[in-house]
Amino acid sequence: LSFPQKLWQLVDSDEFKTIWWGHCGNCVVIDEEMFKVEVLGRKRPLRVFETESMKSFVRQLNLYGFTKMKRHFQRSASLPEFLAEEDAFSAHRKLLVYYNPNFRRDYPHLLENCKRR
C-alpha cells in the first residue's frame, strides 16, 4: 500500500487512539507524543510505516501534499470526534492537524489523487 492508503486505514480504524479524523472528516488530527509510541514505535510485523521517526513521518505527509493547519481549527460536529478533541485539548497534548483536499473521510476514491511530489 502507498503512504496515503496506509494513513487512510490508520485514521479510519478504531484500533488507534492517537490519530483521528477532525473537522467533519476534512483533516487528520495526530496526538504527536502518543502517536510516536502507539504507531511509530511498533516493531515488525506490526509496523505500519517504514519509519520510527516523527520527523520522517511528517516529511512523508508533506511529500504527499498535506499541509499543517493552525490549532484553532473548527470543532467537530460529531459527538465522538468532539469528545476526543476535548480530551486531547484538556490534557494539553501537542496535536498536529494536517489537511489535504484529496484525503477526506467519506471520499476514499480521492486517494488516487494523492501523489508523491
VOGU-3710 file (C-alpha; in Angstrom, 3 decimals, decimal comma):
1> lsfpqklwql> 0,000/0,000/0,000  1,078/3,587/-0,625  1,668/6,020/2,240  -1,761/7,729/1,787  -3,527/4,339/1,720  -1,782/3,235/4,931  -2,609/6,566/6,546  -6,258/6,252/5,480  -6,532/2,799/7,059  -4,923/4,093/10,243
11> vdsdefktiw> -7,185/7,132/10,595  -10,316/5,199/9,677  -9,545/2,379/12,123  -10,925/2,221/15,652  -7,747/0,403/16,710  -5,641/3,564/17,071  -6,474/6,294/19,602  -3,702/8,752/18,687  -4,876/9,662/15,199  -8,409/10,543/14,080
21> wghcgncvvi> -10,488/12,445/11,588  -11,043/16,048/12,563  -13,481/18,735/11,417  -16,097/16,539/9,763  -13,506/14,319/8,101  -11,673/17,110/6,270  -8,389/16,811/8,169  -6,289/14,411/10,226  -5,551/15,078/13,907  -2,490/13,452/15,488
31> deemfkvevl> -1,609/13,350/19,190  2,117/13,632/18,484  3,729/12,203/21,621  1,392/9,232/21,940  1,437/8,602/18,162  5,207/8,112/18,391  4,616/5,288/20,860  1,382/3,732/19,559  2,114/3,804/15,815  5,724/4,678/15,034
41> grkrplrvfe> 7,052/2,623/17,950  5,609/-0,635/16,621  8,039/-3,380/15,680  7,757/-5,810/12,793  5,475/-7,491/11,818  3,012/-4,973/13,310  4,810/-1,899/11,954  2,593/0,377/9,863  5,163/2,739/8,323  8,802/2,189/7,439
51> tesmksfvrq> 9,997/4,840/9,877  10,102/5,225/13,652  10,859/8,945/13,350  8,170/11,610/13,650  10,292/13,918/11,511  10,344/11,363/8,665  6,604/10,735/9,039  5,871/14,480/8,745  8,193/14,647/5,730  6,065/11,939/4,072
61> lnlygftkmk> 2,910/13,942/4,828  4,478/16,983/3,166  5,661/14,963/0,147  2,077/13,822/-0,436  0,656/17,342/-0,312  -0,536/17,560/3,303  -0,308/20,988/4,896  -0,187/21,713/8,599  -3,150/23,661/9,906  -3,229/26,068/12,801
71> rhfqrsaslp> -4,525/24,670/16,066  -7,604/26,906/16,196  -9,478/24,756/13,691  -13,249/24,490/13,828  -14,530/21,883/16,256  -16,016/18,622/15,017  -19,734/18,271/14,689  -19,993/14,625/15,716  -20,021/13,808/19,418  -17,248/11,145/19,412
81> eflaeedafs> -14,882/13,423/17,456  -15,713/16,384/19,675  -15,094/14,374/22,866  -11,774/13,047/21,548  -10,677/16,590/20,728  -11,855/17,868/24,125  -9,901/15,113/25,919  -6,793/15,942/23,924  -7,038/19,689/24,487  -7,764/19,324/28,198
91> ahrkllvyyn> -4,694/17,114/28,604  -2,560/19,823/26,926  -1,341/17,368/24,358  0,525/18,523/21,293  -1,964/17,980/18,499  -0,887/18,181/14,893  -3,578/18,863/12,310  -2,946/18,152/8,632  -5,106/18,857/5,615  -5,077/17,513/2,076
101> pnfrrdyphl> -8,044/18,184/-0,254  -7,740/14,614/-1,592  -7,765/12,969/1,832  -11,330/13,039/3,151  -13,223/10,591/5,325  -16,203/9,912/3,081  -14,319/10,071/-0,232  -11,806/7,192/-0,427  -11,792/7,411/-4,240  -9,907/10,733/-3,920
111> lenckrr> -6,869/8,821/-2,588  -5,805/8,109/-6,168  -5,105/11,863/-6,463  -2,675/11,776/-3,515  0,546/11,592/-5,486  4,076/11,949/-4,210  5,588/15,276/-5,265
//
